[in-house]
Amino acid sequence: MNRFSLRTYFPATVDSTLVEGQWRYDTLYHKVPDFQLTSQTGATFSQKDLEGKIYVANFFHTTCPSICNQMSTQLARVQDAFRLKPEVHLVSYTLRPHQDSVAVLKRYAESFRANPAKWTFLTGPEPEILKLAQQGYLLTSPASALPDIPAEVLSKRLVLVDKEKQVRGIYDGTDATEVDRLITEINVLLSEYNLANGK
């Protein structure tokens, strides 16, 4: 059987183990760290709520002119594509929490028909969100840069994260073709997990 597998981004360290007199090397990959923020429903939301899920993350703000609306429109497509797959989730972090209150995020989410059980919009302390963008999702890393996009936090990037909290894909969220690729690659990941579980 011909199987396609996704790459894993951001190798962190190489771990070596002596097995039966031979050294074996395993690459350990960067993992998105734990966080605790507030969702558009007013509930606390953390990495624990994403346990056992594949998810797509992005950073935006509700007053961002065209780019954020384009990204949210494309994410609505992803939500629709996986509406019957509870193990797929979407997470959108505001970069302007001082203006994007819970009530503002709720209205914005509703304007894109976001299902709170499937698509979570998050607000919280600005330094924590910026640190998550820069050091958690490594959005300022050259390895995550897409063509013609400056290395800045507020960008067009969507990040695909697997059940182990490792980055498995980076996409231009304003490009429908790129989002088609994201949808395909989420299906690839789902297939990988099904095969691993003997399904």
Secondary structure, 3 states (H helix, E strand, C coil): CCCCCCCCCCEEEEEEEEECCEEEEEEEECECCCCEEEECCCCEEEHHHHCCCEEEEEEECCCCCCHHHHHHHHHHHHHHHCCCCCCEEEEEEECCCCCCCHHHHHHHHHHCCCCCCCEEEEECCHHHHHHHHHHHCCCCCHHHCCCCCCCCCCCCEEEEECCCCEEEEEEECCCHHHHHHHHHHHHHHHHHHHHHCCC
